[in-house]
Amino acid sequence: MSGLPKCPQCGSEYAYEDGAMLVCPECAHEWSKDAPAAADDARVVRDANGNVLQDGDTVTVIKDLKVKGSSLVVKVGTKVKGIRLVEGDHDIDCKIDGIGQMGLKSEFVRKV
């Protein structure tokens, strides 16, 4: 587009210049043009309580989750072992007993 960096807070491409600052119209975040660009390798995934998640962690589901395209439900308190962190809408890839391979959002799990 215009060669401006993406918003460091929400990742929006629609940032614009306002004097010496850059502004994101989607989340209203403002930052300096001179600020160093955030490294994409430093992506941090946090659970519902704010704890940092890593590959191989064990988490617990904190809300009943309907399985899309099925009548199955992942119940509160379901323990999920050996998670994998991935890019995308769902931060976590895992295998749940009785259901199979799933993608979960980190906001619905808590680190054990």
C-alpha positions, -999 to 999 in steps of 0.1 A, spaced: 0 0 0 17 32 12 49 17 26 39 25 62 44 -2 89 15 -23 103 1 -14 136 22 -31 164 -9 -36 185 -35 -51 162 -16 -57 130 -38 -35 108 -24 -24 75 -43 9 74 -20 30 96 -16 66 86 7 95 95 -4 123 118 24 147 122 53 129 139 31 100 149 16 70 132 -21 62 140 -41 30 136 -78 38 126 -89 3 138 -76 3 174 -67 40 179 -31 30 188 -5 58 183 33 52 180 63 72 169 77 68 134 111 64 149 100 35 171 118 2 162 97 -23 143 86 -52 165 101 -85 156 76 -111 144 96 -139 160 89 -124 194 52 -134 192 38 -142 227 7 -162 233 -10 -158 267 -38 -177 283 -69 -162 299 -50 -153 331 -21 -137 312 4 -166 316 28 -171 287 21 -204 268 47 -225 251 47 -256 229 42 -288 250 23 -270 279 -8 -285 295 -39 -264 296 -74 -266 309 -105 -253 291 -123 -226 311 -156 -225 291 -178 -250 274 -169 -249 237 -191 -262 209 -173 -281 182 -182 -265 148 -200 -289 125 -207 -314 152 -230 -319 183 -200 -325 205 -190 -300 233 -156 -296 250 -166 -293 286 -152 -269 312 -122 -285 330 -111 -306 301 -73 -310 303 -53 -308 271 -18 -320 271 10 -312 246 -3 -281 229 13 -266 198 13 -228 192 4 -218 156 -3 -186 137 -38 -177 128 -72 -171 143 -69 -201 167 -35 -199 185 -34 -235 197 -34 -269 179 -41 -299 201 -56 -333 203 -85 -338 227 -95 -373 239 -128 -383 225 -129 -355 200 -97 -355 181 -76 -328 165 -88 -292 173 -78 -256 171 -84 -236 203 -82 -199 211 -58 -190 239 -85 -168 256 -105 -199 265 -77 -219 282 -57 -217 314 -22 -230 320 -20 -259 344 
